[in-house]
Amino acid sequence: MKDLIANINKIFESRIRLGIMSVLMVNQSYDFNSLKEALDVTDGNLASHLKALEEKGMIKVNKQFIGRKPNTSYSATETGIAGFRQHLKALEGLIRKQ
């Protein structure tokens, strides 16, 4: 059983982090407010999960101004893409073994 869960990455265990990475895997980038709306979470909750993913090198942050308004967007890093794919592959393997 240990081999089945060896490649499951703890950073993606949270449903919110799983949702963030799922959105970023199919979009080049996504802004904070759109992520908040898509995942139906509070500002603080989303911010803490984004910070955790950023600290692990899974996502990168891009801050800019659009007009006079600040805009923060996020994208998956190469490390994040590879790690998330490995995580999904491990989950698929676990499901198939059942």
N, C-alpha and C positions, 0 to 999 in steps of 0.2 A: 504493500500500500504506500510505503514511503516514496518509492520511485514514481508513483502516480502523481504525487503532489510536489515533487522536488522542484519543478519549474514554475509553480504558481507563485507569482510575485506579490508579496504582502502589500506593496505600495498600491496595488490595484484592487485590494479586497473591499474597500468602501464602495458602496453603490454610486456615490457622487463622483469619486475618482474614476470609476469604471465608465460613468456617463461622460465625464469630461474627455477622457481619452477616446471614447467611441466617437464623439462629435469631432474631435481634432483629427482623427484618422481619415475621415471622409471630407474634411474641409481644410483648405490651406491655412486658414486662420479663423478665429472666432473672437468677437469682442465680449467683454465682461457682461454687459447687460443682456446680450443674446444668450450667453451661456446660462445666466441666472434665470432667464425666462424659460429656456428649453428644459432645464433641470428642475425648475420650480423649487429653488432654494433661496435662502436669505443671503444678503450681501456678505455678512460675516462668515457664514458657513462656507460659501463658495470661496471666499478669499483664503480661508485657512487650508482648504483642500488644494487650491491652486498653488499656494506657497509650498506645501509639502511636495507636490509634483515638481515644482521648479527647483527646490533644494536637492532633489534626487536626479536632476538633469533630464527629466522626462519631457518637460515643456520649456519653451522660452517665452519671454514677455516682451512686447513691443509697445512702448508708450509714445504717443504722438498727440498733436492737436489737430482737430478737424474744425476749421474755422477758429473759433476762440474756445472751443470745448475740448477738454482732455479726453482722449480715447485710449483705452488699454485693450490690446488684443493678445491672443495667445496662439501658439502653434506647437505642434509636436516636434521634438528634436529627433535626430536619427536614432539616438539611444532610446528615446521613448517609443518610437515606432517599432524598433527591433524588440524591445522589452515587452511591449503590449502584444505583439504578434506571438512571441514565445509564451506569454501568459495565456492567450486564447487557445493556442495549440495544446497547452497542458490541460486546460479545462475540457477541451474536446476529447483528449485522450482519457481523461477521468470519466467523462460521460459514456464513452464507448466501452469502457471496461465494466460498466455496471450491468 
